Amino acid sequence: MGMVGTVGLVLHPRRDSVVAIDTILRWAAGKGATVMGLPEEVGRIDCSAVPVDEGVLVERADLLVSLGGDGTMLRTMRLIAGRPTPVLGVNLGRLGFLAEIDIEELPATLSAIDAHRYTVEPRMAVRTKLDGAEVTAFNDVALVRIPGEGMAAVGVTPGGDPFVRYAADAVIVATSTGSTAYSFAAGGPIVSPRVEAVLVVPAAAHSSFNRALVLPADEEVTLELLPASGRLAVEVDGAVLGHLCPGDRITVCAVPGAAQVVRLGTTFYERARRKLRVDGSAEVD
């Protein structure tokens, strides 16, 4: 018996996903499988996918399919965080790190997953509390300078030991997955997603110490806004979810294996070379 009885869809808010959805619906009809999606998403498209709320989608889906780019994939992973349900990323635009396949590969990929011919790549998340509510990020939590309100002056305390004070445009707490996102743009290292580590990276540091920290996954890190800091925006996977003022603090912890991403052969290094346009070692005369 096949593994996939119910396929859950998560759609990019703007990109055209009609061809991909029609492909999934045809495959599901041939297998007697059900296709479900969120009402506000599948309602935009004239299709036979069953509209359900988030709770039902998460509870019933045997496979979640993200149709879009890395942003859609991150949202799908946050939706399913903590569950063993595999997530398949389908690229509808620019090449992303998280998407595994293009639309034309969908039928063969769905059949391979149904027959258990695939692997999963566990992805770590980071978690913190904002205004008493727990938030989860698969790329990063960043404390970001608001133009006109002063720089980010942040004390960093890993494992309960005060270590460094950064003055910067932002201080980023990233996962290995997020090492190729904002953290990379800020000068942080590229880290394989197989490494369960937390990165703390200053962006455009004004302080003499401007190095990134690499912390073990079992070590919490506290960020405290110093008296010299301006008010900062808190970005969770790129979305502003709150603000902090001098004297405020947040503690970020790792959540290993929070999502399971479907892989069918491509490697992180292949994707990184293409996305980051790495040409290999410099030639030596």
C-alpha positions as CSV (number, residue, x, y, z in Angstrom):
1,M,0.0,0.0,0.0
2,G,1.2,3.5,-0.8
3,M,2.4,5.9,1.8
4,V,0.5,9.0,0.6
5,G,-3.3,9.0,1.1
6,T,-3.6,12.7,1.7
7,V,-1.5,15.5,0.1
8,G,-1.6,18.9,1.8
9,L,-0.8,22.0,-0.3
10,V,0.8,25.3,0.8
11,L,0.9,28.0,-2.0
12,H,2.9,31.0,-2.7
13,P,0.6,34.1,-2.4
14,R,1.3,35.4,-5.9
15,R,3.1,32.9,-8.1
16,D,1.1,30.9,-10.6
17,S,0.6,27.4,-9.2
18,V,-2.2,26.2,-11.5
19,V,-0.1,23.8,-13.5
20,A,1.5,22.3,-10.4
21,I,-1.9,21.9,-8.6
22,D,-3.4,20.3,-11.7
23,T,-0.5,17.8,-11.9
24,I,-0.9,16.9,-8.2
25,L,-4.7,16.5,-8.6
26,R,-4.3,14.2,-11.6
27,W,-1.7,12.1,-9.8
28,A,-3.9,11.9,-6.7
29,A,-7.0,10.9,-8.7
30,G,-5.0,7.9,-10.2
31,K,-4.0,6.8,-6.7
32,G,-7.3,7.5,-4.9
33,A,-5.6,10.1,-2.7
34,T,-7.1,13.3,-1.3
35,V,-5.7,16.8,-1.9
36,M,-6.3,19.5,0.6
37,G,-5.3,23.1,1.0
38,L,-6.0,26.2,3.1
39,P,-9.3,27.9,2.1
40,E,-7.8,31.3,1.3
41,E,-5.2,29.7,-0.9
42,V,-7.0,27.0,-2.9
43,G,-10.0,29.3,-3.1
44,R,-8.0,31.6,-5.4
45,I,-7.9,28.7,-8.0
46,D,-10.7,26.8,-9.6
47,C,-9.7,23.3,-8.5
48,S,-11.0,20.3,-6.7
49,A,-8.6,20.5,-3.7
50,V,-10.6,20.3,-0.4
51,P,-10.4,23.5,1.6
52,V,-9.5,22.8,5.3
53,D,-8.2,24.9,8.2
54,E,-4.6,24.7,9.4
55,G,-5.3,22.2,12.1
56,V,-6.9,19.7,9.8
57,L,-4.2,20.1,7.2
58,V,-1.5,19.4,9.7
59,E,-3.3,16.5,11.3
60,R,-4.4,14.7,8.1
61,A,-1.7,15.3,5.5
62,D,0.7,12.4,4.9
63,L,2.8,14.7,2.7
64,L,2.9,18.5,2.6
65,V,3.8,20.1,-0.8
66,S,5.1,23.6,-0.8
67,L,4.5,25.4,-4.1
68,G,6.6,28.5,-4.5
69,G,10.1,29.4,-3.3
70,D,12.1,29.3,0.0
71,G,9.7,31.7,1.7
72,T,6.8,29.4,1.1
73,M,8.9,26.4,2.1
74,L,9.8,28.1,5.4
75,R,6.1,28.8,6.1
76,T,5.3,25.2,5.4
77,M,8.0,24.0,7.8
78,R,6.7,26.3,10.5
79,L,3.2,25.0,9.9
80,I,4.3,21.4,10.4
81,A,7.0,22.0,13.0
82,G,7.5,19.2,15.5
83,R,5.7,16.6,13.3
84,P,7.3,13.8,11.3
85,T,5.3,14.7,8.1
86,P,7.7,15.0,5.2
87,V,7.7,18.3,3.3
88,L,8.4,18.5,-0.5
89,G,9.5,21.8,-1.9
90,V,8.5,22.5,-5.6
91,N,10.2,25.4,-7.2
92,L,7.9,27.9,-9.0
93,G,10.5,30.7,-9.5
94,R,14.2,31.3,-8.8
95,L,16.3,28.4,-7.6
96,G,16.1,28.0,-3.9
97,F,18.0,26.1,-1.3
98,L,15.0,24.3,0.1
99,A,13.0,23.4,-3.0
100,E,13.9,19.9,-4.3
101,I,12.2,19.7,-7.7
102,D,10.6,21.6,-10.6
103,I,7.0,21.1,-11.8
104,E,7.8,18.7,-14.5
105,E,9.3,16.3,-12.0
106,L,6.2,16.2,-9.8
107,P,4.5,12.9,-11.0
108,A,7.6,10.8,-10.7
109,T,8.5,12.4,-7.4
110,L,5.1,11.8,-5.9
111,S,5.2,8.2,-7.0
112,A,8.7,7.8,-5.5
113,I,7.5,9.2,-2.2
114,D,4.4,7.0,-2.3
115,A,6.7,4.0,-2.7
116,H,9.1,5.2,0.1
117,R,11.9,5.8,-2.4
118,Y,13.2,9.0,-0.8
119,T,15.2,10.3,2.1
120,V,14.5,13.1,4.6
121,E,16.8,15.8,5.7
122,P,16.0,16.9,9.3
123,R,16.0,20.6,9.7
124,M,16.6,22.4,13.0
125,A,14.6,25.4,14.1
126,V,15.2,28.1,16.7
127,R,12.5,29.2,19.1
128,T,11.9,32.3,21.3
129,K,9.1,34.2,23.0
130,L,7.8,37.6,21.9
131,D,5.1,39.3,24.1
132,G,4.5,35.9,25.8
133,A,3.9,34.0,22.5
134,E,6.2,31.3,21.3
135,V,7.6,31.8,17.8
136,T,9.6,29.5,15.6
137,A,12.1,30.2,12.8
138,F,13.8,27.8,10.4
139,N,16.2,30.5,9.0
140,D,16.8,33.1,11.7
141,V,15.6,35.4,14.5
142,A,17.2,38.9,13.9
143,L,17.2,42.0,16.0
144,V,17.3,44.7,13.4
145,R,18.1,48.5,13.5
146,I,15.1,50.7,12.7
147,P,16.2,53.7,10.5
148,G,16.4,56.8,12.6
149,E,16.3,55.1,16.0
150,G,19.9,54.2,16.6
151,M,22.1,51.2,16.1
152,A,21.6,47.7,17.6
153,A,23.7,47.5,20.7
154,V,23.2,44.0,22.0
155,G,24.8,41.9,24.7
156,V,25.2,38.2,23.9
157,T,25.1,35.6,26.7
158,P,25.5,32.0,25.5
159,G,25.0,29.2,28.0
160,G,24.6,31.7,30.8
161,D,28.0,33.3,30.4
162,P,28.1,36.9,29.1
163,F,30.5,36.9,26.2
164,V,30.3,39.8,23.8
165,R,28.6,43.1,23.1
166,Y,27.9,43.9,19.5
167,A,27.2,47.3,18.0
168,A,25.8,46.7,14.6
169,D,23.0,47.2,12.1
170,A,21.5,43.9,13.2
171,V,22.3,40.8,15.3
172,I,21.2,37.6,13.7
173,V,20.6,34.2,15.5
174,A,20.5,31.7,12.6
175,T,20.2,28.0,12.1
176,S,22.4,26.0,9.7
177,T,19.5,26.3,7.2
178,G,19.7,30.1,7.7
179,S,23.5,30.2,7.2
180,T,22.9,30.8,3.5
181,A,20.3,33.6,4.1
182,Y,20.6,36.8,6.1
183,S,23.5,35.4,8.1
184,F,25.5,34.8,4.9
185,A,24.8,38.3,3.6
186,A,26.2,39.6,6.9
187,G,29.5,37.6,6.5
188,G,28.6,34.5,8.5
189,P,29.9,31.0,7.5
190,I,28.1,28.5,5.3
191,V,27.1,25.6,7.4
192,S,25.7,22.2,6.2
193,P,22.1,21.6,7.4
194,R,23.4,18.3,8.8
195,V,25.3,20.3,11.5
196,E,23.0,21.2,14.4
197,A,24.4,24.6,15.4
198,V,23.2,28.1,16.3
199,L,25.0,31.0,14.6
200,V,25.1,34.5,16.2
201,V,26.2,37.0,13.5
202,P,26.5,40.8,13.6
203,A,25.5,42.6,10.4
204,A,27.7,45.7,9.6
205,A,29.3,45.7,13.0
206,H,30.5,49.0,14.4
207,S,32.4,47.4,17.3
208,S,36.0,46.1,17.1
209,F,34.9,42.6,17.7
210,N,32.9,41.6,14.6
211,R,33.2,37.9,14.4
212,A,30.3,35.4,14.3
213,L,29.8,32.8,17.1
214,V,28.9,29.2,16.4
215,L,27.1,27.6,19.4
216,P,26.0,24.0,20.1
217,A,22.3,23.2,19.7
218,D,21.9,22.3,23.4
219,E,23.0,25.8,24.5
220,E,20.5,28.7,24.9
221,V,21.6,32.2,23.9
222,T,20.2,35.4,25.5
223,L,20.3,38.7,23.6
224,E,19.9,41.9,25.7
225,L,19.4,45.4,24.4
226,L,22.0,47.6,26.0
227,P,21.3,51.2,27.2
228,A,23.0,52.6,24.1
229,S,20.7,50.6,21.7
230,G,17.9,52.0,19.7
231,R,14.5,50.4,19.5
232,L,14.9,47.2,17.4
233,A,12.6,45.2,15.2
234,V,12.4,41.5,15.8
235,E,12.4,39.6,12.5
236,V,11.4,35.9,12.4
237,D,12.3,34.4,9.1
238,G,12.2,37.8,7.6
239,A,8.8,38.9,9.0
240,V,8.7,41.7,11.7
241,L,6.8,40.1,14.6
242,G,7.7,42.5,17.4
243,H,9.9,45.3,18.7
244,L,12.3,45.5,21.7
245,C,13.6,48.5,23.6
246,P,16.8,49.0,25.7
247,G,16.7,46.7,28.7
248,D,14.6,44.1,26.9
249,R,15.9,40.6,26.3
250,I,15.0,37.5,24.5
251,T,16.4,33.9,24.9
252,V,16.7,31.7,21.8
253,C,16.9,27.9,21.9
254,A,17.4,25.3,19.2
255,V,14.7,22.7,18.2
256,P,16.6,19.9,16.5
257,G,14.8,17.9,13.8
258,A,11.8,20.3,13.8
259,A,10.9,19.5,10.1
260,Q,11.7,16.7,7.7
261,V,12.5,17.9,4.1
262,V,12.2,15.4,1.2
263,R,15.4,14.7,-0.7
264,L,15.8,12.6,-3.8
265,G,19.4,13.0,-4.7
266,T,20.5,16.6,-4.8
267,T,23.0,17.6,-2.1
268,F,23.3,20.8,-0.1
269,Y,26.7,21.6,-1.8
270,E,25.2,21.3,-5.3
271,R,22.4,23.7,-4.4
272,A,24.8,26.1,-2.6
273,R,27.2,26.2,-5.6
274,R,24.4,27.1,-8.0
275,K,22.6,29.5,-5.7
276,L,25.7,31.3,-4.5
277,R,27.5,31.0,-7.9
278,V,30.5,29.4,-6.3
279,D,33.1,28.7,-9.1
280,G,35.5,26.6,-7.1
281,S,39.0,27.3,-6.0
282,A,41.1,30.1,-7.5
283,E,43.5,29.2,-10.2
284,V,47.2,29.2,-9.1
285,D,49.8,30.0,-11.7
